[in-house]
Amino acid sequence: MDRRFLAVLAMSIVLALVVSAVFYQVSARATHSKPKPIELREVVMAGQPLSVGTTIRREELKLAKVPVELFPHGGFSKVEEVIDRPVVSNILLDEPVLEGRLAARGSGSGLAPIIPPGLRAVSVRVNDVVGVAGFVLPGMRVDVLVTGRPPNYNGAITTTVLQNIVVLTAGQTLQPESRGQAINTPVVTLLVTPEQAETLTLAGNEGHIQLVLRNGGDQAIGKTPGSETSELFGFRKNRPEPSEKAVSRPRTTATVAFTPRAQPIAVAEEIVVIRGNQRTVEVVGATKLPEGAN
């Protein structure tokens, strides 16, 4: 038998034995080594869906264990930290309860906790037409129009008084209907600034309010001149009638000649005619005006 062949065979057997020994050692270490324990931490989760405006009760919560590195930011480990706090954003079943979705304890329940600081909630009475056939739902944005009769105006005028206003609630509902259907309600609550609250209250007392639904992504504020009753019939806009005190009218002077006769006044042109050394005055183009004309 060839010696070279025997040498190659022997080297192959030795190499195989070495690889087998190394593999055995690695497998033995992996088998006998203990896995590193995973550190867990308890997190408070919703045991049922929690809607906006509700106050959390103990029976609505549950505890679950998650790895420490997966613990949510703003989460809670104790149920006592969450009980009796109002919900300001919907929390789903088995979702961790986070600080950003709760209001401070004692801030009340229902509508009050979801009003941001510095803003106000104002309710206006509506009907199917004003409420855009019931499709003004919480979270949508609307413009507010008012129709009335301003002082010193002949006829009614409609103008836009507020734009891009958030609908806070529709009646007693703080969130849209789950199936997206219309909510028939006689009252809509809007989220406004204190100045806008004054404007909205005055509009409701002095005129008729109409809500106009707008695209939620449209944040533009436009300027409109308003529409008057006369424009519907093709007439020009009415203007406020200026008072005598506010406007000083220019005075005009004229020299008027009166005649004692109860006859029409004759108005004519006089022409001077000179013939030689004689000078005469002739009247031409005479016209007569009606009685009483100046």
C-alpha positions as CSV (number, residue, x, y, z in Angstrom):
1,M,0.0,0.0,0.0
2,D,1.2,3.5,-0.8
3,R,2.9,5.2,2.2
4,R,1.6,8.6,1.1
5,F,-2.0,7.4,1.3
6,L,-1.4,5.9,4.7
7,A,0.0,9.2,6.0
8,V,-2.9,11.2,4.7
9,L,-5.4,8.7,6.3
10,A,-3.6,8.9,9.6
11,M,-3.6,12.7,9.7
12,S,-7.4,12.7,8.8
13,I,-8.1,10.4,11.7
14,V,-6.1,12.5,14.1
15,L,-7.8,15.7,13.0
16,A,-11.3,14.1,13.3
17,L,-10.5,13.0,16.9
18,V,-9.3,16.6,17.8
19,V,-12.5,18.2,16.4
20,S,-14.7,15.6,18.2
21,A,-12.9,16.3,21.5
22,V,-13.3,20.1,21.2
23,F,-17.0,19.8,20.3
24,Y,-17.5,17.4,23.3
25,Q,-15.9,19.9,25.7
26,V,-18.1,22.8,24.4
27,S,-21.3,20.8,24.6
28,A,-20.4,19.6,28.1
29,R,-19.9,23.2,29.4
30,A,-23.1,24.4,27.8
31,T,-25.0,21.5,29.4
32,H,-23.7,22.1,32.9
33,S,-23.8,25.9,32.9
34,K,-26.8,27.6,34.5
35,P,-28.8,30.1,32.4
36,K,-28.7,33.7,33.6
37,P,-32.0,34.6,35.4
38,I,-34.2,37.3,33.8
39,E,-35.1,40.0,36.1
40,L,-38.9,40.8,36.1
41,R,-40.9,43.7,37.3
42,E,-44.7,44.1,37.9
43,V,-46.6,46.5,35.8
44,V,-50.2,47.7,36.2
45,M,-52.4,46.9,33.2
46,A,-56.0,47.5,32.3
47,G,-58.3,44.5,33.1
48,Q,-61.0,45.9,30.9
49,P,-61.2,48.9,28.4
50,L,-61.1,52.2,30.2
51,S,-62.8,55.1,28.4
52,V,-62.2,58.8,28.6
53,G,-63.7,60.6,31.6
54,T,-64.0,57.5,33.8
55,T,-62.4,57.2,37.2
56,I,-60.3,54.0,37.6
57,R,-61.4,51.4,40.2
58,R,-59.4,48.6,41.7
59,E,-61.4,45.8,40.0
60,E,-60.6,47.3,36.6
61,L,-56.9,46.8,37.0
62,K,-54.5,43.8,37.1
63,L,-50.8,43.2,37.6
64,A,-48.5,41.5,35.1
65,K,-44.7,40.7,35.1
66,V,-42.5,41.9,32.3
67,P,-38.7,42.0,31.9
68,V,-37.1,45.1,33.5
69,E,-35.7,46.3,30.2
70,L,-39.3,46.1,28.7
71,F,-41.0,48.1,31.5
72,P,-42.9,50.9,29.8
73,H,-41.8,54.5,30.4
74,G,-44.4,56.2,32.6
75,G,-45.8,52.9,33.9
76,F,-46.9,51.9,37.4
77,S,-45.9,49.0,39.6
78,K,-48.5,49.5,42.3
79,V,-52.2,49.5,41.9
80,E,-52.6,52.1,44.6
81,E,-50.8,54.7,42.4
82,V,-53.6,54.4,39.8
83,I,-56.8,54.0,41.7
84,D,-59.3,57.0,41.7
85,R,-57.5,58.8,38.9
86,P,-59.5,60.0,35.9
87,V,-58.7,58.7,32.4
88,V,-58.0,61.4,29.8
89,S,-57.1,59.0,26.9
90,N,-58.7,55.6,26.1
91,I,-56.8,52.6,27.5
92,L,-57.4,49.2,25.9
93,L,-57.7,45.8,27.5
94,D,-54.3,44.4,28.6
95,E,-52.6,47.7,27.8
96,P,-50.2,49.2,30.5
97,V,-51.6,52.1,32.4
98,L,-49.3,55.1,31.7
99,E,-49.0,58.5,33.5
100,G,-49.7,60.4,30.3
101,R,-53.2,58.9,30.1
102,L,-54.3,59.8,33.5
103,A,-55.3,63.1,35.2
104,A,-54.3,64.0,38.8
105,R,-56.2,62.4,41.6
106,G,-58.9,64.8,42.8
107,S,-59.3,66.7,39.5
108,G,-62.8,65.3,39.1
109,S,-64.4,63.0,36.7
110,G,-66.2,63.3,33.4
111,L,-65.4,66.3,31.3
112,A,-63.3,68.4,33.7
113,P,-60.0,66.4,33.6
114,I,-59.7,66.4,29.8
115,I,-59.8,70.2,29.5
116,P,-56.2,71.4,29.0
117,P,-55.0,74.2,31.3
118,G,-55.8,77.7,29.9
119,L,-58.8,76.5,27.8
120,R,-62.5,76.4,28.5
121,A,-65.4,74.1,27.5
122,V,-68.5,75.9,26.2
123,S,-71.7,74.0,25.3
124,V,-74.0,75.2,22.5
125,R,-77.5,74.0,21.7
126,V,-77.8,72.5,18.2
127,N,-80.3,70.6,16.1
128,D,-79.8,68.2,13.2
129,V,-79.0,71.0,10.7
130,V,-76.7,73.0,13.0
131,G,-75.0,69.8,14.1
132,V,-74.4,68.8,10.4
133,A,-77.0,66.0,10.6
134,G,-75.4,64.5,13.7
135,F,-72.0,64.0,12.3
136,V,-70.2,66.5,14.6
137,L,-68.4,64.0,16.8
138,P,-65.9,64.4,19.6
139,G,-62.4,65.2,18.2
140,M,-63.6,66.8,15.0
141,R,-63.0,70.5,14.1
142,V,-65.7,73.0,13.1
143,D,-66.2,76.6,12.3
144,V,-68.8,78.6,14.0
145,L,-71.1,80.9,12.0
146,V,-73.6,83.4,13.5
147,T,-76.6,84.9,11.8
148,G,-78.2,88.1,13.2
149,R,-79.2,91.7,12.6
150,P,-76.3,94.1,13.7
151,P,-77.2,97.7,14.7
152,N,-77.6,100.1,11.8
153,Y,-78.0,97.4,9.2
154,N,-81.0,96.7,7.0
155,G,-81.5,93.0,6.9
156,A,-79.7,90.0,8.4
157,I,-76.0,89.1,8.0
158,T,-74.1,85.8,8.4
159,T,-70.4,85.8,9.4
160,T,-67.8,83.4,10.6
161,V,-66.9,84.2,14.2
162,L,-64.7,81.2,15.2
163,Q,-62.6,78.9,13.1
164,N,-60.8,75.5,13.6
165,I,-62.5,74.8,17.0
166,V,-62.2,71.3,18.5
167,V,-65.4,69.5,19.4
168,L,-64.9,68.2,23.0
169,T,-68.1,66.2,23.4
170,A,-71.4,65.5,21.6
171,G,-74.0,65.5,24.3
172,Q,-72.8,63.2,27.1
173,T,-70.5,61.3,24.8
174,L,-66.7,62.0,25.2
175,Q,-65.6,59.8,22.3
176,P,-66.8,58.9,18.8
177,E,-69.3,56.1,18.4
178,S,-67.5,52.8,18.0
179,R,-69.2,52.0,14.6
180,G,-68.7,55.6,13.3
181,Q,-72.4,56.3,13.3
182,A,-74.0,59.7,13.9
183,I,-74.7,60.8,17.4
184,N,-78.1,62.7,17.7
185,T,-77.7,65.2,20.5
186,P,-79.1,68.6,21.3
187,V,-75.8,69.9,22.8
188,V,-72.3,70.1,21.5
189,T,-69.4,71.2,23.7
190,L,-66.5,73.1,22.1
191,L,-62.9,73.6,23.4
192,V,-62.1,77.3,23.2
193,T,-60.0,80.0,24.8
194,P,-61.5,82.4,27.4
195,E,-61.8,85.1,24.7
196,Q,-63.5,82.7,22.2
197,A,-65.9,81.6,25.0
198,E,-67.1,85.2,25.3
199,T,-67.6,85.4,21.5
200,L,-69.4,82.1,21.4
201,T,-71.7,83.1,24.3
202,L,-72.5,86.5,22.7
203,A,-73.2,84.8,19.4
204,G,-75.6,82.4,21.0
205,N,-77.5,85.2,22.8
206,E,-77.7,87.7,19.9
207,G,-78.0,85.5,16.9
208,H,-78.4,82.0,15.5
209,I,-75.4,79.7,15.6
210,Q,-74.5,77.3,12.8
211,L,-71.6,74.7,12.9
212,V,-69.6,74.0,9.8
213,L,-67.6,70.8,9.7
214,R,-64.1,71.0,8.4
215,N,-61.2,68.6,7.5
216,G,-59.2,67.8,10.6
217,G,-56.0,68.3,8.7
218,D,-57.0,71.8,7.5
219,Q,-55.5,74.2,10.0
220,A,-55.8,77.3,7.8
221,I,-57.7,80.4,9.2
222,G,-59.4,82.4,6.4
223,K,-60.9,85.8,6.3
224,T,-64.5,86.1,5.0
225,P,-66.5,89.3,4.4
226,G,-69.8,87.8,5.5
227,S,-73.0,87.4,3.6
228,E,-76.1,89.6,3.7
229,T,-79.7,89.1,2.9
230,S,-79.6,91.6,0.0
231,E,-76.8,89.6,-1.7
232,L,-79.1,86.6,-2.1
233,F,-81.3,88.7,-4.4
234,G,-78.5,90.3,-6.4
235,F,-78.4,93.6,-4.5
236,R,-75.3,95.3,-3.2
237,K,-74.2,95.0,0.4
238,N,-75.8,97.3,2.9
239,R,-73.6,99.7,4.8
240,P,-74.1,100.9,8.3
241,E,-76.0,104.2,8.4
242,P,-73.6,106.8,9.9
243,S,-75.0,108.8,12.8
244,E,-75.0,112.6,12.7
245,K,-72.5,112.8,15.6
246,A,-70.1,110.4,14.1
247,V,-69.9,111.9,10.6
248,S,-69.6,115.6,9.8
249,R,-71.2,116.3,6.5
250,P,-69.7,119.0,4.2
251,R,-71.7,122.2,4.0
252,T,-72.4,123.9,0.6
253,T,-73.3,127.5,0.0
254,A,-75.2,128.8,-3.0
255,T,-76.7,132.1,-4.0
256,V,-80.4,131.7,-5.0
257,A,-82.6,134.5,-6.4
258,F,-86.3,134.4,-5.5
259,T,-89.1,136.3,-7.3
260,P,-92.2,137.5,-5.5
261,R,-94.3,136.2,-8.3
262,A,-96.1,132.9,-7.9
263,Q,-94.9,132.0,-11.4
264,P,-92.1,129.8,-12.6
265,I,-88.6,131.3,-12.6
266,A,-87.2,132.2,-16.0
267,V,-83.6,131.2,-16.6
268,A,-81.9,132.7,-19.7
269,E,-78.6,133.8,-21.1
270,E,-77.9,137.5,-21.7
271,I,-75.9,138.7,-24.8
272,V,-74.6,142.3,-25.1
273,V,-75.0,143.6,-28.6
274,I,-73.1,146.8,-29.7
275,R,-74.3,148.5,-32.9
276,G,-72.2,151.6,-33.6
277,N,-72.4,153.7,-30.5
278,Q,-75.5,151.8,-29.2
279,R,-75.3,149.1,-26.6
280,T,-78.2,146.7,-26.1
281,V,-78.8,143.5,-24.1
282,E,-80.7,140.6,-25.6
283,V,-82.0,137.5,-23.9
284,V,-81.7,134.2,-25.8
285,G,-82.3,130.5,-25.0
286,A,-84.9,131.2,-22.3
287,T,-86.2,128.1,-20.4
288,K,-88.7,127.7,-17.6
289,L,-88.4,125.5,-14.5
290,P,-91.2,123.9,-12.5
291,E,-92.5,125.7,-9.5
292,G,-90.4,125.2,-6.4
293,A,-87.2,124.5,-8.3
294,N,-84.0,126.3,-7.3
